[in-house]
């Protein structure tokens, strides 16, 4: 009797528990299913984009990340933008025309009339003056993009400070204000409210022209911000960010900042007061056309969620790594395209460094050649990237201007174990030949710590292959991965103190689409392991390449750098993975450009719409 | 009366002890964060920081002052709620934590409700059906759930319930574009209810179910196991047999003798689990794009955001200590032997 009661009681509890759980789950699921059945068809005036990383800041003078620049390019505008898919020609945005002086030192921009910020404030040359100096005086991480050619002072008798910036009345400048802004010997000179001249030569590059200057002006660093808005919210503080500007945005662009759900999503809403609405159609270009879609929402999600949402039709554009290409191709109703290699190069071109300042044995060219020939480059590309990457010869990455001319007849480094063992034996170290012969048995090469970031599966797999390849000829490396922040701190460390890591994998990703951006970083010793082979002739060649407008001279200098580095065998150029464009098949109007940050590969959302 | 006084003394002692543990923990975290690097300002400002940013961080956190002054400033800042400015996001760290923390509480409390319902329920069923097929099945279930890595369960949940079944959103706390309710508690679904916004409430619930069930699935096993063993321990106690022999109603035996005494340990485990879940949300929140303190911590780790990370670690630590304190107090209330040093007077 009592046992029976017990079972009866147990049964009741079990039923109650199960019913509660089922009710909660089923109720929610039923609601969700019914709700989703009404929302799976995308609303045709909005776009959902899904990416991985939330922007670091919404201030154009501060953000230094692809997601940040993506938002900036929709809300703020600069004087010029890349011309469609071109990386060498430009279209006017806030400027309708410009001219460059014959010596390449002065850029005069003629500004559009009737341009307004989204709050209605008019835009003019004073705003350009304010915005550029604000970026320079705030001096945040990406400031160097402008700071290499421009500065807040002329080094003699003129210096703009935060106090001066904050004191000027930009809507109705008095004579003192105009004295500052119209002074001739400074980086940014206002000629009149609709004309401004950039004088190069005050930045750290010195008194030389810079042929990639126009491209630096397409970055958010040079975007126009409204001085009235900045002054209303704390003004400019030297060396410091502005908390309000970090989380709010008022620009001249075709979109306004809508809802920001911190850590989750950012919604861009069509700017109802957009000045481009009043521009005659024949005067519009793609960079200033009014937005077609009412809203663009960018959600920051895990890769699994992004792919799930693409499959379900919830998201129309997602970002995903090249390793998922084969999976993504199978999803119906989705266009997945391998973009030209310049887009991959813009995201990251990878190389292996050998640093003799950390391990003197690496000073021996035969050792470096042995290591170079020991690596199976194509094997890495095949097994790590399913073949969707290209081997390159740096420092200019493949697809970038002057790559082909600089490389000329140089073939990417090849895999040849016999040759590798031969060079190692020649250097006097124990070398294992493919046929099993061992030379210099008693003098093994010292074991080397090998740096890479464990946050990257592709780097991890590559490091493992390199370890195996080098072991095959008799060189043992110890894999010493670091998390990305620690890795970054080592590879970008001022002074490049790499003594713990004589060898490792490094990469470069563009700040602006110009070959000189890569050459400067990789060839001129700003990176770990690259300083060891830096020499004044390479530096001079890079200065010559960036300061002339003569195409032959540019090619000649880049070619010299490429060939010199190639025959030093100091950096083993590994791979550049392809980059994917992933969109729902009814999304159209995207104009890809490697300078763009929209989903990693286009500048502006204003042209995007549905078929 | 004596029992109540002893309980009060016990609770006060535990609170005082916990306070000192918190202070000690803060000091340890402070020392680790301020002495590990020769130049903490350069480390905190990030690898690509300009000298001006490093100077700003040095000034903001007083890193050029003697260590004991820094410690005093740190305590002053901590207790006044001024955690400084985040060098990565450029927002006040305190306001960031104030924003993200309620979102995590929402997730954790919901998960805890699922854990209690499923964990205690299955533990009871398992105990009642001791050594039967049902018992074995439940043991297999909770052991498997317990052994499943968090990232795996989360990714599978996303794939199954959003990619194939389309039952739930793949992530986020609510649908972008929705006008959120006025912030009262910071807990979205609760604020929706308090402001009478049923649409927001349902939307929030829709987003909440999958991550919270996943979190619950990964953690209900310990509650089931403890509940099961607690009930089994009590089930065969002489006083239960005695009650049965006296002819006490079966329901009364179950409720007053078996469940009440058998679930003492479960209660304390659930309290401890609260702190455990909060710290365990890092992976779940990242995969479900839940804007909580766990995701904030994850981003702080991946972006080298030391100032934010320091306070997140302190908050996590304090929560674990408080959860343990609550567990101790609950245990003392439910089992007087604890507060009396293991003997019953």
Interface residues (C-beta under 8 A of the other chain):
Chain A: X2 X5 X6 X7 X8 X9 X10 X13 X14 X17 X18 X20 X21 X24 X25 X28 X29 X31 X32 X33 X35 X36 X40 X46 X54 X56 X57 X59 X62 X64 X139 X140 X141 X143 X144 X238 X239 X240 X241 X242 X243 X246 X247 X259 X261 X262 X263 X264 X265 X267 X295 X297 X299 X300 X301 X302 X304 X305 X306 X307 X308 X309 X311 X312 X314 X455 X483 X484 X485 X488 X489 X492 X493
Chain B: X43 X46 X47 X48 X49 X50 X52 X53 X55 X56 X85 X88 X89 X90 X91 X92 X96 X99 X100 X114 X117 X118 X121 X122 X124 X125 X128 X129 X154 X155 X158 X159 X162 X163 X165 X166 X167 X168 X169 X170 X171 X172 X173 X174 X176 X177 X180 X202 X205 X206 X209 X213 X244 X249 X250 X251 X254 X286 X287 X288 X289 X290 X291 X292 X295 X296 X299 X301 X302 X303 X304
